[in-house]
Amino acid sequence: MNIPKSLEFNSILEKLAERTVSQSGAQAARALRPVSEGETARILMAQTMEAETLLIKRPSYPVCSFAAIGAELRRMKTGASLSGGEILRVASVFRAAKQAAPLAKDETAQMIPALAKGLFYDDGMIKRVEDCVVADDEIADGASTELARVRREMRKENEFIKEKLQSMIRSQGESKYLQDAIITQRNGRYVVPVKSEYKANVSGIVHEKSASGATLFIEPASVVEANNRIRELEAAEQKEIARILAGLTAGLNVYREELRADVEILTELDLLFAKAALGLAMKASPVTFNEEGEISINAGRHPLIDAEKVVPVSLKLAGGIRSLVITGPNTGGKTVTLKLIGLFAIMAQSGLLIPAKSPVKLPVFDGVFADIGDEQSIEQSLSTFSAHMKSIIFALKHAAGRSLVLLDELGAGTDPQEGSALAQAILTELMQKGSMVVATTHIGELKAFANEHEGFENASMEFDAATLTPTYRLMMGVAGHSNAILISQRLGLPKHVICAAQGYMNAEHLEYGRLVEAAEQAEKRARKMQKEAKEALAAAKDERRKAEQTAQKAAEKRKQILAKANEKAIEILDDAKETAEDAIAEAKRLGKQDEASRTVNTKKVRDRLSGKKQAIEQHKKQQKKTKNLTAEDIHVGDTVTILSMDAPATVLKAPNAKGIVRLQAGILKVDLPVSELGPGQEEAPKKGVRTSRVELDARRQVPMEIDLHGQAVDDSLIILDKYLDDAFLAGLGEVTVIHGRGTGALRRGVQEYLRTHPHVQSFRPGKYGEGDIGVTVVTLK
């Protein structure tokens, strides 16, 4: 697939490589290329989305650093032993495979777990290497019993030699022969520096003479045997180390093919999670690929421009529109917009997320061709126009029905009339090929051409005439103009020169400019109205969602109340039945008693029956209290009772066709079905009688979010618990907990606490625009 250098895709790949944790992953990132098959592109995008989901929910990064071990595998194949450093490099693959292996058990994803299932590691081998190899050139004493013994003997001999030489240095008789009171080594043997004139006074072997000849480095005869012994032990040590390394190499060689497969899988995982990490850093969104040739980019940000300075670009090509002609002033952002479209296409087809607001829709292109910037070539003796034409000819030759062609300053660099004619012919040819084309130009005829021909659309970069500055915003459906005369006038060009210039322009061109300016102003007003309408619609949807949640909670509460009431009724009836049976038995017994006894016991039975009757009457009142109203019973201004809360409310709107009533309850306005309402309380409770009811406190103002930034985890959980209680009592359906990104400790603490909180129904990380992973959105019961 053709990738123009002018789109700077390599710079994106460098950003991707910086997110990898291994050399193999970085190489794979720099070698990444877009695919041209639709199904493959969708799979790559789905893999990146899975990686992003797993990355967000895991407390630690799924892949750790591992070495590229191609050379080590080839050496093992020949039967050669590896060095300590090489063994550590090979073992790093097993360690990385062990860390990534839990991905295979994740049930929230499919493709990445299937990939991770191919990983293999030997825990025992990892521990053997860790126990034996301390560093690249250091083997642990405990690697074997023999090595521990040899090194123990070496330390013993070294201590003996040092003690002998120290006694010589401390001796008054022998210390006068020494140049310095130090012990040093020559050729791996311990020696002392002796003044040359006292050579005969110190018995031993001369190993070296100083440059001046004044000092001889002598190995005293008393330590010669000990030094010889150390040399023998050193040889034994190297022999044992070689044996240990050979054993470790043999143990790893058994898994040579598994290690090779691990490197391939880990490299792929490293690249996938690097894509996800880059997407999170860019606050990017996935792309939906389509077969209809639709391009839809919502607030796209060029990834190579400072995020604090970049101006988002939105555009949409659909409904048979396959060519876009962008006009506007110089430095207004036309070229950046052109590059953004091409770069987004290449990134998406490489499985990278796009720095834009969701949804983003793109076709799958089989090639991207671009003629962008000043392509003047001194080496090839090509003028700007010739260089442009060379790139365009290449595009015309290779572009096809699924290609994207980007043309910057089409028709520039030559006679305006000829340039216009060539530009129109080029656009027509590319349209006939079926390619999608985005072109920028200053040629006025191309604006009219795009307006008159089917499949074309005009767009322009917005320009603020009041401040003489571009806004860098793309306006679809509006042709722009260069504003050259206006800019020159504001910059101080003499008025008579401006008038002369306007005189050279024909009336039609001036009128066209005025129409374009009027269209720009109309588009600004329409965009402002559209924004306000969207905000109002979002607010209405939010209110409706809250009302539906309130209604659902009310319905559940009412069901609970009725269920309890029915249980109480059954209990009362059972008790009354039992009491009646007792009364019958008591009546039979009274017949055998005297008059006085019968009178006393009869009163007791009557009192018991009277108590049961009062209980039944009380239950009837409760049932009557929760009696539902009908739609005909409810009128604007009526006071009704919300049964689920036993709270009064005023009717604002009569029931609609679906039986939903608009109510004012305290400070809240809610929509509830007629079935959830009962008659208003006509009589106030009598003095001295306590009533139990839920009141909506108009003074309770609970915010929709809480900020826990800078709080310790334990302190934040105390604050969060009180806030959730207040939000629940205030009837809030959804709240936002702001904890920031930071190290992730506060986020994990908050989310662990939310899992067991009685008021919490569910929670999720924030989406793009809500705060991303710096917030958690909580749905209350």
VOGU-3710 file (C-alpha; in Angstrom, 3 decimals, decimal comma):
1> mnipkslefn> 0,000/0,000/0,000  1,376/3,417/-0,999  2,188/5,715/1,972  3,295/9,277/1,081  6,244/10,572/3,128  4,578/13,975/3,402  1,969/12,527/5,791  4,744/11,823/8,348  3,434/8,387/9,285  6,977/7,465/10,401
11> sileklaert> 6,711/10,068/13,176  3,583/8,315/14,442  5,433/4,989/14,364  8,226/6,498/16,473  5,651/7,581/19,053  4,314/4,019/18,970  7,786/2,508/19,373  8,339/4,642/22,488  5,342/2,901/24,095  6,748/-0,615/23,629
21> vsqsgaqaar> 8,694/-2,396/26,376  10,978/-4,557/24,241  13,420/-4,194/21,381  11,348/-6,653/19,339  8,199/-4,630/19,995  9,906/-1,386/18,970  11,111/-2,978/15,723  7,600/-4,267/15,028  6,191/-0,788/15,691  8,571/0,878/13,247
31> alrpvseget> 7,781/-1,779/10,643  3,987/-1,400/11,016  2,153/-0,912/7,725  -1,541/-0,416/6,939  -3,606/-3,252/5,485  -5,928/-2,824/2,519  -8,475/-5,581/3,239  -11,599/-4,468/5,075  -11,982/-7,536/7,293  -8,312/-7,470/8,332
41> arilmaqtme> -8,574/-3,762/9,176  -11,629/-4,455/11,375  -9,784/-7,248/13,198  -6,781/-4,986/13,874  -9,075/-2,263/15,246  -10,952/-4,766/17,439  -7,643/-6,099/18,834  -6,534/-2,596/19,779  -9,862/-1,945/21,503  -9,522/-5,175/23,485
51> aetllikrps> -5,996/-4,162/24,505  -7,240/-0,755/25,656  -10,005/-2,335/27,756  -7,563/-4,777/29,378  -5,015/-2,019/29,943  -7,531/0,176/31,769  -8,820/-2,518/34,113  -5,486/-4,210/34,984  -3,512/-2,790/37,939  -0,154/-3,503/36,243
61> ypvcsfaaig> 1,067/-3,380/32,655  0,362/-6,775/31,037  3,741/-7,190/29,310  7,196/-6,749/30,850  10,509/-6,270/29,076  12,057/-9,261/27,309  15,111/-9,714/25,120  15,390/-10,497/21,428  17,047/-13,935/21,617  17,497/-14,912/17,981
71> aelrrmktga> 21,304/-15,151/18,348  21,009/-17,180/21,566  18,590/-19,645/19,968  20,970/-20,155/17,049  23,892/-20,799/19,441  21,873/-23,311/21,455  20,979/-25,103/18,236  24,683/-25,650/17,516  25,194/-27,143/20,994  27,306/-24,257/22,327
81> slsggeilrv> 26,968/-23,144/25,942  25,581/-19,701/26,678  27,218/-17,135/28,920  25,557/-15,922/32,102  24,296/-12,778/30,354  22,883/-14,791/27,452  21,094/-17,143/29,848  19,525/-14,146/31,617  18,329/-12,817/28,252  16,701/-16,141/27,380
91> asvfraakqa> 15,109/-16,435/30,837  13,640/-12,927/30,412  11,347/-14,388/27,730  9,988/-16,966/30,189  9,476/-14,232/32,814  7,571/-12,055/30,334  5,479/-15,064/29,260  4,645/-15,745/32,915  3,501/-12,147/33,475  1,360/-12,110/30,308
101> aplakdetaq> -0,106/-15,616/30,800  -3,087/-14,435/32,967  -4,409/-12,655/29,873  -5,430/-16,080/28,558  -7,994/-16,411/31,364  -9,665/-13,020/30,875  -13,320/-13,583/29,979  -14,016/-9,983/28,951  -11,995/-10,320/25,732  -11,592/-12,904/22,979
111> mipalakglf> -8,718/-12,282/20,573  -5,996/-11,365/23,061  -6,801/-14,294/25,417  -6,672/-16,633/22,405  -3,246/-15,192/21,535  -1,976/-15,430/25,124  -2,977/-19,108/25,339  0,008/-19,903/23,117  2,496/-18,653/25,728  4,692/-21,177/27,545
121> yddgmikrve> 7,016/-20,850/30,516  8,807/-23,194/32,945  8,612/-21,876/36,499  11,299/-24,281/37,656  13,686/-23,119/34,943  13,049/-19,468/35,821  13,920/-20,186/39,477  17,059/-22,159/38,523  18,371/-19,269/36,484  17,534/-16,749/39,211
131> dcvvaddeia> 19,278/-18,904/41,831  22,381/-19,445/39,702  23,002/-16,297/37,650  23,291/-13,023/39,566  24,430/-10,796/36,689  25,876/-11,055/33,187  29,322/-12,044/34,516  28,488/-13,263/38,006  27,413/-16,745/39,122  25,966/-17,149/42,634
141> dgastelarv> 27,934/-19,132/45,239  24,886/-21,323/45,775  24,724/-22,384/42,132  26,356/-25,667/43,191  27,905/-27,290/46,280  31,276/-27,543/44,542  31,323/-23,868/43,557  30,476/-22,874/47,125  33,347/-25,080/48,437  35,893/-23,718/45,946
151> rremrkenef> 35,028/-20,102/46,699  35,168/-20,789/50,425  38,700/-22,151/49,998  39,651/-19,144/47,876  38,477/-16,750/50,559  40,447/-18,714/53,142  43,680/-18,532/51,092  43,146/-14,853/50,369  42,733/-14,118/54,057  45,922/-16,094/54,826
161> ikeklqsmir> 47,939/-14,113/52,246  46,589/-10,751/53,392  47,374/-11,586/57,013  50,952/-12,597/56,079  51,560/-9,443/54,100  49,899/-7,240/56,708  52,222/-8,671/59,378  55,167/-7,836/57,098  53,924/-4,248/56,711  53,408/-3,900/60,465
171> sqgeskylqd> 56,824/-5,379/61,294  59,372/-2,701/62,244  62,184/-4,800/60,854  60,636/-5,464/57,419  58,481/-2,378/56,832  61,624/-0,250/56,229  62,255/-2,248/53,048  58,893/-1,229/51,556  58,309/1,770/49,307  54,669/2,019/50,531
181> aiitqrngry> 52,705/0,197/53,228  50,243/-1,329/50,771  49,302/-4,723/49,330  48,668/-4,909/45,590  48,437/-7,457/42,771  50,519/-8,197/39,696  49,485/-10,899/37,197  46,744/-11,956/39,617  49,192/-12,612/42,481  49,564/-10,635/45,727
191> vvpvkseyka> 52,791/-8,550/45,982  54,331/-5,704/48,030  56,281/-2,671/46,693  59,939/-3,022/47,787  62,655/-0,398/47,455  65,112/-1,598/44,823  68,126/-1,205/47,139  66,566/-3,726/49,567  65,885/-6,415/46,942  68,220/-8,856/48,668
201> nvsgivheks> 66,528/-8,340/52,015  63,098/-9,571/50,821  63,040/-13,179/49,648  60,565/-13,864/46,877  59,664/-13,551/43,203  59,992/-10,195/41,386  56,941/-9,667/39,168  57,438/-6,106/37,949  59,702/-3,020/38,185  58,417/0,551/38,272
211> asgatlfiep> 59,184/2,888/35,364  61,819/4,695/37,427  63,341/1,449/38,629  63,121/2,596/42,246  60,400/0,080/43,165  60,194/-3,689/42,732  56,896/-5,560/43,128  57,883/-8,748/44,956  55,785/-11,758/45,902  57,250/-12,826/49,278
221> asvveannri> 58,282/-16,474/49,513  55,932/-16,941/52,484  52,853/-16,473/50,276  54,024/-18,143/47,055  52,366/-21,439/47,886  49,129/-19,718/48,911  49,115/-17,739/45,631  49,683/-20,972/43,724  46,787/-22,529/45,572  44,537/-19,573/44,638
231> releaaeqke> 45,455/-20,045/40,977  44,435/-23,708/41,198  41,159/-22,780/42,917  40,446/-20,146/40,252  40,845/-22,785/37,553  38,525/-25,094/39,494  36,045/-22,234/39,857  35,995/-21,533/36,097  35,571/-25,218/35,379  32,589/-25,457/37,736
241> iarilaglta> 31,035/-22,281/36,320  31,358/-23,702/32,804  29,642/-26,882/33,993  26,798/-24,875/35,594  26,308/-22,738/32,472  26,317/-25,838/30,267  23,624/-27,396/32,464  21,468/-24,267/32,334  21,927/-24,034/28,557  20,877/-27,655/28,143
251> glnvyreelr> 17,816/-27,036/30,291  16,791/-24,058/28,154  17,636/-25,798/24,875  14,802/-28,275/25,513  12,354/-25,375/25,081  14,004/-23,790/22,054  10,872/-23,905/19,876  8,626/-22,769/22,731  10,945/-19,818/23,352  10,849/-18,859/19,673
261> adveilteld> 7,022/-18,952/19,726  6,961/-16,941/22,973  9,047/-14,180/21,397  6,618/-13,923/18,462  3,522/-13,823/20,709  5,067/-11,404/23,219  6,158/-9,096/20,389  2,600/-9,038/19,064  1,200/-8,382/22,555  3,793/-5,662/23,141
271> llfakaalgl> 2,731/-3,949/19,914  -0,985/-4,285/20,729  -0,663/-2,765/24,190  1,593/-0,029/22,798  -1,209/0,843/20,349  -3,675/0,966/23,239  -1,328/3,069/25,404  -0,774/5,527/22,542  -4,532/5,736/22,003  -5,117/6,536/25,675
281> amkaspvtfn> -2,398/9,177/25,606  -3,990/10,822/22,545  -7,546/10,452/23,962  -8,297/8,609/20,758  -11,345/6,737/19,451  -11,811/3,601/17,339  -12,752/3,763/13,665  -15,782/2,109/12,107  -14,941/0,993/8,579  -17,671/1,144/5,952
291> eegeisinag> -18,197/0,018/2,370  -20,254/3,084/1,359  -17,272/5,413/0,993  -18,288/7,590/3,943  -15,716/9,771/5,700  -16,917/11,165/9,013  -14,424/12,796/11,389  -15,697/14,484/14,545  -13,295/16,976/16,173  -10,207/15,294/14,764
301> rhplidaekv> -6,854/16,500/16,160  -3,626/16,140/14,204  -1,489/13,860/16,397  1,786/15,646/15,586  0,578/19,104/16,671  0,752/20,201/20,317  -2,489/19,091/21,978  -2,759/22,495/23,701  -2,621/24,369/20,384  -4,318/22,092/17,860
311> vpvslklagg> -7,740/23,152/16,563  -10,080/20,174/15,994  -11,368/19,538/12,465  -14,768/18,021/11,687  -15,869/16,901/8,243  -18,255/14,476/6,623  -18,375/13,094/3,083  -21,396/10,880/2,473  -24,360/10,399/0,192  -22,324/9,941/-2,966
321> irslvitgpn> -19,905/12,843/-2,298  -16,423/11,546/-3,167  -14,466/14,755/-3,796  -13,927/17,722/-1,477  -12,463/21,058/-2,648  -11,108/23,140/0,257  -10,451/26,850/-0,173  -9,440/29,659/2,146  -6,533/31,967/3,045  -2,891/30,979/3,310
331> tggktvtlkl> -1,818/29,572/6,710  -5,485/28,892/7,388  -5,055/25,164/8,003  -5,877/23,693/4,574  -2,692/21,631/4,339  -2,993/20,407/7,930  -6,557/19,273/7,215  -5,359/17,486/4,079  -2,620/15,672/6,007  -4,999/14,837/8,844
341> iglfaimaqs> -7,394/12,991/6,516  -4,614/10,944/4,912  -2,849/10,234/8,191  -6,086/9,122/9,868  -6,760/6,670/7,023  -3,276/5,118/7,286  -3,354/5,001/11,107  -6,796/3,366/11,178  -5,820/0,684/8,661  -2,757/-0,040/10,826
351> gllipakspv> -4,966/-0,735/13,846  -4,267/2,591/15,571  -6,945/4,602/17,359  -7,696/8,068/16,016  -7,409/11,301/18,066  -11,002/12,383/17,483  -14,380/12,153/19,170  -16,419/9,030/18,521  -17,889/8,028/16,153  -15,265/8,080/13,387
361> klpvfdgvfa> -16,139/6,453/10,060  -13,721/5,750/7,211  -13,611/3,563/4,105  -10,806/1,027/3,669  -8,438/2,413/1,020  -6,089/0,291/-1,096  -3,666/3,193/-1,424  -3,111/6,803/-0,392  -1,556/9,204/-2,895  -0,545/12,738/-2,018
371> digdeqsieq> 0,935/15,825/-3,591  1,500/18,071/-0,593  3,856/21,000/-0,026  6,549/22,587/-2,143  8,094/19,712/-4,031  10,670/21,787/-5,960  13,686/19,588/-6,635  17,051/21,258/-7,381  18,775/17,895/-7,865  16,347/16,859/-10,591
381> slstfsahmk> 16,139/20,409/-12,032  12,367/20,404/-11,523  10,351/23,542/-10,895  7,591/23,589/-8,292  4,977/23,043/-10,976  6,927/20,176/-12,574  7,425/18,464/-9,232  3,709/18,797/-8,473  2,777/17,374/-11,858  5,129/14,426/-11,399
391> siifalkhaa> 3,340/13,458/-8,160  -0,084/13,953/-9,770  0,847/11,830/-12,805  1,960/9,056/-10,427  -1,421/9,257/-8,655  -3,358/9,219/-11,936  -1,432/6,159/-13,047  -1,830/4,090/-9,865  -4,986/5,340/-8,111  -8,104/3,180/-8,454
401> grslvlldel> -11,662/2,929/-7,157  -10,612/2,403/-3,525  -7,811/4,976/-3,443  -7,545/8,253/-1,537  -5,884/11,125/-3,417  -4,777/14,303/-1,605  -3,827/17,307/-3,736  -2,438/20,462/-2,150  -2,706/23,790/-4,027  -4,075/22,097/-7,134
411> gagtdpqegs> -3,407/24,147/-10,291  -0,833/26,415/-8,630  2,627/27,259/-9,943  1,617/28,130/-13,517  -0,680/30,391/-15,538  -3,995/30,632/-13,578  -6,140/29,889/-16,632  -4,116/26,838/-17,645  -3,799/25,743/-14,043  -7,572/25,899/-13,619
421> alaqailtel> -8,169/23,881/-16,782  -5,661/21,224/-15,759  -7,097/21,058/-12,243  -10,638/20,496/-13,531  -9,453/17,786/-15,907  -7,487/16,045/-13,140  -10,448/16,103/-10,752  -12,741/14,751/-13,454  -10,324/11,910/-14,279  -9,961/10,881/-10,633
431> mqkgsmvvat> -13,724/11,017/-10,131  -14,222/8,729/-13,144  -11,708/6,287/-11,661  -13,864/6,201/-8,524  -11,129/7,542/-6,235  -11,914/9,730/-3,242  -10,244/13,137/-3,636  -9,541/15,972/-1,227  -7,937/19,013/-2,859  -6,980/22,498/-1,689
441> thigelkafa> -6,840/25,459/-4,059  -6,955/29,233/-4,487  -8,432/29,029/-7,981  -11,921/30,512/-8,036  -13,087/28,428/-11,006  -12,602/25,230/-9,002  -15,089/26,444/-6,393  -17,710/26,850/-9,117  -16,664/23,520/-10,647  -17,212/21,716/-7,342
451> nehegfenas> -20,545/23,462/-6,871  -21,825/22,460/-10,313  -20,667/18,844/-10,579  -22,259/15,868/-8,887  -20,126/14,049/-6,342  -18,173/17,192/-5,395  -18,538/19,457/-2,387  -16,958/22,747/-1,354  -15,441/23,487/2,042  -13,415/26,375/3,392
461> mefdaatltp> -11,177/27,304/6,270  -12,849/29,909/8,448  -11,251/33,368/8,615  -12,003/36,113/11,133  -12,152/39,300/9,083  -12,260/41,446/12,227  -8,919/40,237/13,574  -7,370/39,191/10,232  -6,586/35,780/11,687  -7,614/32,293/10,628
471> tyrlmmgvag> -9,632/30,206/13,093  -8,421/26,918/11,531  -11,983/25,572/11,540  -13,270/23,739/8,486  -16,713/24,793/7,234  -18,419/22,185/5,068  -20,557/23,216/2,107  -19,125/26,749/1,928  -16,530/27,967/-0,573  -13,959/30,326/0,906
481> hsnailisqr> -11,859/33,102/-0,531  -8,295/34,258/-0,029  -9,088/37,631/1,652  -5,919/38,975/0,054  -7,325/42,487/-0,571  -8,858/42,723/2,915  -5,637/41,580/4,588  -3,583/44,025/2,492  -5,929/46,864/3,443  -5,711/46,105/7,167
491> lglpkhvica> -1,934/45,849/6,926  -1,731/49,385/5,552  -1,683/49,135/1,757  -2,681/52,590/0,426  -6,388/53,014/-0,202  -5,949/54,072/-3,831  -4,009/50,866/-4,499  -6,817/48,846/-2,893  -9,392/50,655/-5,070  -7,333/50,038/-8,168
501> aqgymnaehl> -7,105/46,344/-7,329  -10,848/46,136/-6,818  -11,317/47,902/-10,156  -9,350/45,213/-11,915  -11,647/42,593/-10,433  -14,877/42,050/-12,321  -18,250/42,659/-10,702  -19,130/38,973/-10,665  -16,046/38,129/-8,622  -16,778/40,876/-6,100
511> eygrlveaae> -20,368/39,715/-5,748  -19,171/36,148/-5,342  -16,853/37,236/-2,535  -19,704/39,012/-0,755  -21,910/35,953/-1,099  -19,187/33,718/0,312  -18,721/36,034/3,288  -22,490/36,077/3,898  -22,566/32,287/3,667  -19,766/32,060/6,224
521> qaekrarkmq> -21,679/34,264/8,650  -24,835/32,208/8,124  -22,890/29,012/8,706  -21,490/30,431/11,974  -24,986/31,267/13,189  -26,269/27,839/12,165  -23,406/26,124/13,937  -24,074/28,117/17,107  -27,781/27,253/16,978  -26,956/23,606/16,335
531> keakealaaa> -24,648/23,557/19,354  -27,336/25,087/21,566  -29,896/22,603/20,246  -27,580/19,685/20,977  -26,965/20,937/24,505  -30,698/21,362/25,085  -31,384/17,884/23,704  -28,688/16,370/25,910  -30,145/18,125/28,963  -33,642/16,890/28,086
541> kderrkaeqt> -32,405/13,343/27,655  -30,631/13,536/30,992  -33,797/14,785/32,710  -35,834/12,033/31,076  -33,331/9,393/32,123  -33,414/10,630/35,718  -37,211/10,666/35,681  -37,337/7,117/34,335  -34,917/5,995/37,037  -37,039/7,737/39,699
551> aqkaaekrkq> -40,192/6,108/38,329  -38,555/2,705/38,316  -37,389/3,124/41,907  -40,862/4,301/42,895  -42,483/1,269/41,257  -40,126/-1,083/43,049  -40,761/0,680/46,354  -44,523/0,436/45,895  -44,288/-3,266/45,121  -42,346/-3,753/48,328
561> ilakanekai> -44,933/-1,802/50,344  -47,846/-3,774/48,885  -46,054/-7,062/49,390  -45,437/-6,229/53,040  -49,046/-5,099/53,441  -50,351/-8,350/51,986  -48,069/-10,348/54,242  -49,394/-8,376/57,217  -53,004/-8,984/56,130  -52,438/-12,726/55,917
571> eilddaketa> -50,785/-12,640/59,324  -53,742/-10,710/60,823  -56,328/-13,048/59,284  -54,468/-16,135/60,482  -54,251/-14,653/63,948  -57,958/-13,709/63,904  -58,894/-17,223/62,838  -56,842/-18,638/65,662  -58,445/-16,185/68,108  -61,956/-17,111/66,936
581> edaiaeakrl> -61,233/-20,790/67,414  -59,925/-20,026/70,886  -63,135/-18,042/71,583  -65,310/-20,994/70,564  -63,340/-23,295/72,867  -63,555/-20,723/75,622  -67,344/-20,437/75,186  -67,709/-24,165/75,621  -65,658/-24,012/78,771  -67,648/-21,051/80,157
591> gkqdeasrtv> -70,797/-23,122/80,093  -69,370/-25,178/82,945  -68,427/-22,143/85,128  -70,465/-20,061/87,601  -72,027/-16,683/86,647  -69,224/-14,434/87,983  -66,450/-16,427/86,296  -68,320/-16,513/82,968  -68,717/-12,680/83,046  -64,992/-12,050/83,660
601> ntkkvrdrls> -63,753/-14,552/81,027  -66,327/-13,370/78,443  -64,966/-9,815/78,739  -61,418/-11,093/78,107  -62,459/-12,887/74,924  -64,357/-9,806/73,650  -61,304/-7,594/74,271  -59,117/-9,977/72,282  -61,564/-10,028/69,349  -61,872/-6,240/69,497
611> gkkqaieqhk> -58,074/-5,916/69,230  -58,018/-8,138/66,102  -60,827/-6,094/64,568  -58,883/-2,872/65,099  -55,816/-4,399/63,441  -57,895/-5,415/60,406  -59,442/-1,940/60,190  -55,964/-0,377/60,332  -54,848/-2,618/57,472  -57,929/-1,560/55,454
621> kqqkktknlt> -56,984/2,091/55,951  -53,450/1,326/54,724  -54,833/-0,415/51,631  -57,199/2,503/50,993  -54,309/4,925/51,384  -52,350/3,188/48,614  -55,319/3,004/46,261  -54,390/4,021/42,706  -55,970/6,880/40,788  -57,165/6,793/37,182
631> aedihvgdtv> -56,164/9,262/34,455  -59,618/10,852/34,662  -59,086/11,603/38,373  -55,979/13,735/37,787  -56,058/17,406/36,753  -53,514/20,216/36,609  -53,062/21,762/40,053  -54,281/18,680/41,974  -52,338/17,430/44,960  -51,609/13,706/44,753
641> tilsmdapat> -49,550/11,264/46,760  -46,471/9,483/45,363  -47,236/6,041/46,781  -43,678/4,743/46,790  -42,510/7,587/49,050  -45,806/8,576/50,744  -44,958/12,116/49,660  -47,255/14,852/48,286  -46,776/16,298/44,794  -48,526/18,881/42,620
651> vlkapnakgi> -49,713/17,977/39,101  -48,010/20,204/36,490  -49,305/18,392/33,381  -52,255/16,061/32,996  -51,579/12,433/31,995  -50,434/12,038/28,382  -51,437/9,239/25,999  -49,043/6,867/27,773  -50,420/7,729/31,211  -47,341/9,697/32,323
661> vrlqagilkv> -47,953/12,646/34,669  -45,613/15,626/35,135  -45,262/16,419/38,884  -43,591/18,963/41,151  -42,332/17,281/44,338  -40,357/19,696/46,465  -37,542/21,031/44,264  -37,794/18,092/41,877  -39,846/17,779/38,719  -40,548/14,138/37,897
671> dlpvselgpg> -42,583/12,130/35,384  -44,478/9,173/36,884  -47,160/6,806/35,594  -50,713/7,172/36,954  -50,386/3,720/38,548  -47,788/5,119/40,966  -50,086/7,862/42,333  -52,732/7,957/45,046  -55,206/10,552/46,326  -53,827/13,580/48,152
681> qeeapkkgvr> -54,041/13,668/51,949  -57,219/15,583/52,686  -56,909/15,836/56,472  -53,881/16,931/58,438  -52,752/14,515/61,137  -54,411/15,086/64,463  -52,413/16,845/67,122  -50,426/14,495/69,237  -50,526/11,741/66,624  -47,145/11,011/65,066
691> tsrveldarr> -47,092/10,100/61,389  -44,296/8,415/59,462  -43,552/9,781/56,003  -40,696/10,581/53,622  -40,268/14,271/52,821  -38,384/15,706/49,858  -36,086/18,298/51,427  -36,017/21,341/49,176  -32,893/22,491/50,928  -30,908/19,375/50,054
701> qvpmeidlhg> -28,509/20,361/47,263  -26,280/17,399/46,443  -23,787/17,964/43,570  -23,630/15,490/40,665  -19,904/14,890/41,247  -17,342/14,720/44,049  -13,637/15,550/43,723  -11,283/13,352/45,791  -8,025/14,760/44,306  -5,165/14,872/46,797
711> qavddsliil> -6,947/12,768/49,435  -5,387/9,729/51,067  -7,257/6,540/50,166  -8,647/5,961/53,685  -9,758/9,604/54,093  -11,323/9,675/50,623  -13,433/6,567/51,348  -14,968/8,239/54,432  -15,850/11,317/52,337  -17,163/9,118/49,513
721> dkylddafla> -19,398/7,082/51,857  -21,162/10,207/53,180  -21,514/11,611/49,642  -23,128/8,377/48,363  -25,610/8,432/51,276  -26,529/12,055/50,481  -26,825/11,358/46,739  -29,003/8,308/47,359  -31,333/10,199/49,703  -31,538/13,077/47,187
731> glgevtvihg> -32,731/10,639/44,524  -29,746/11,059/42,192  -29,496/8,276/39,618  -25,899/8,769/38,457  -22,925/10,583/39,993  -19,270/11,110/39,061  -16,325/10,431/41,375  -13,194/12,385/40,367  -10,013/10,668/41,555  -7,511/11,615/38,849
741> rgtgalrrgv> -5,047/9,376/37,057  -1,928/9,638/39,264  -0,454/6,287/40,297  -3,861/4,627/40,166  -3,901/3,830/43,905  -6,810/6,168/44,673  -8,771/4,927/41,630  -8,342/1,275/42,672  -9,284/2,062/46,279  -12,438/3,898/45,196
751> qeylrthphv> -13,518/1,168/42,772  -12,905/-1,621/45,319  -15,080/0,281/47,815  -17,856/0,825/45,241  -18,120/-2,941/44,572  -19,564/-3,550/48,071  -21,457/-0,313/48,750  -25,195/-0,927/49,348  -26,301/2,141/47,324  -24,225/1,297/44,221
761> qsfrpgkyge> -25,843/-0,601/41,361  -22,890/-0,417/38,944  -19,925/1,742/37,953  -17,634/2,282/34,975  -14,560/4,329/33,967  -15,289/7,707/32,380  -15,514/7,934/28,609  -13,759/10,408/26,356  -15,128/13,839/27,269  -16,174/12,703/30,769
771> gdigvtvvtl> -12,648/12,565/32,200  -11,456/9,193/30,866  -9,837/6,989/33,516  -9,460/9,999/35,814  -13,109/9,595/36,856  -15,515/6,783/37,737  -19,210/7,119/36,825  -21,482/5,488/39,442  -25,089/4,356/38,909  -27,066/4,338/42,174
781> k> -29,848/1,899/43,033
//
